[in-house]
């Protein structure tokens, strides 16, 4: 009898506080692995932590050094990142919108097949991705690209693509574009398919003349929330894939720093040189950069109402 | 005038029901793009089944005429004379991925339900924080993550494959958006009948949001199955590392210290075939899962807009 009442009381307690208990696991893990790491990164970025000695507070020294004394940062990591993220982030985003729009113009079955194929590369992250592309960019004459160029007499001897500082960034961009049709692409495709037909009909009566105007005046405004989601996904995956150069060339730092991006630059300091404080400062700059770009994207898509 | 407008309306081609000659122009550029996208995957597929003498033949043969399972046998054989067989890595990956998918689904649905259907202080703030966390780039905080995991005593613990991956902001975001479109009145009616939140969640919400669950399952699966972070940074015990890590030891010029196998198989012909076979084993589960669940994923994505 007593047991039953106790169980009932425990159950009642859980029922009354269900909002708390249901969210507890997610919020705990979210705090431990996302919020706290960001705060710790910010904290560490003001110290000279080297993973062995006790960290000393050094104020803004790390940031000052990144921006003034770090030649690799200024000459390689930053310009590479800007080039990489504009082509892969912006270019990949526009490409995924155009492909999504084109796919929406054809019938369901071929559309589904093509959408699945376009999405596949985004599933091949990291090591799988480099294995796949090493077949094509292999440095000997058996490599697919080398043998093709040799056959066409465009080159005399095979090029060691992945260790050559002239080509590494270009190859990283090609590979990243290849794998950029991810969740954001699917979201935009779903958004375009869901646009109310009457909107188009009304727009044509109001004087929209061609498909281009249709995209600009009807499709894009109608799917603005999806465009926003796609933009955020695109920004994040662009920075998240930052270590692709290390994956492809097999070395950090990459040959001649050709494929060095902010993320790999931070990793090099943190896990190769063990200058964790300095690495953390670069990481914080990356997070700020991602946030600023996302805010710009938000401005572009949100404020037009 | 009216007639002309009508004519124009007919060219609206979004989501057509049947094939029309006007669609050919889209195929003209879509087909090559799709073909080029598929090409690297086709290459790796054929490489995995090529006999050894075809792998390094010049000029290279893209498509094999004599498929063989030799590469898969070699893949198993490379690990046979070592302390840890390949199957061990595969087993680790399967178990950790299964745990990640199951627990991610559970904690995501619970939190998303509250943020969508319950009213309480902080609700909008919490979801706002999560929306900001969509922009979170995990690799940028590799250092503090390492320190936290070290302090928690999770180094060399198998659970380190699982726990850091469970909070998935994109997952919460998508499920919450999906539940938002489920009618409040149904939930209210259940509550008036005396149902607890746990009961509503199990009997009312979950059966109605399976597309969103399928999508989160795929995202969680990918994040875990492809993950290298844990094996690289948090686990020193070979026997606890994942299959994706084992693959990096097979790639010829991988820069890690564990590249012993890499040196062995390195640039040899057998190595190329083994890598392709391993890549295919990594890739196939992703492919099958997505193909099966793609219509549910698309259904979920139609709720994904950010307002």
Interface residues (C-beta under 8 A of the other chain):
Chain A: X14 X15 X18 X19 X22 X23 X25 X26 X27 X29 X30 X32 X33 X34 X35 X36 X37 X38 X39 X40 X41 X44 X99 X102 X103 X104 X105 X106 X107 X108 X110 X112 X114 X115 X116 X117 X118 X119 X120 X121 X123 X124 X125 X126 X127 X128 X130 X131 X132 X133 X134 X135 X136 X141 X142 X143 X144 X147 X151 X162 X178 X181 X183 X186 X187 X189 X190 X191 X192 X193 X194 X195 X197 X200 X201 X204 X205 X214 X223 X224 X225 X226 X228 X229 X232 X233 X235 X236 X239 X240 X242 X243 X246 X249 X250 X251 X252 X263 X266 X267 X270 X271 X276 X279 X280 X283 X286 X287 X290 X291 X294
Chain B: X5 X8 X9 X12 X13 X14 X15 X16 X17 X18 X19 X23 X26 X27 X29 X30 X33 X34 X37 X38 X40 X41 X43 X44 X47 X56 X57 X58 X59 X60 X62 X106 X107 X108 X110 X111 X113 X114 X115 X118 X120 X126 X129 X130 X132 X133 X134 X135 X136 X137 X138 X139 X140 X141 X142 X143 X144 X145 X147 X148 X163 X164 X166 X167 X169 X170 X172 X196 X197 X198 X201 X219 X222 X226 X228 X233 X244 X247 X248 X251 X252 X253 X254 X255 X272 X275 X276 X278 X279 X282 X283 X286 X287 X290 X291 X294 X295 X297 X298 X299 X301 X302 X304 X305 X306 X307
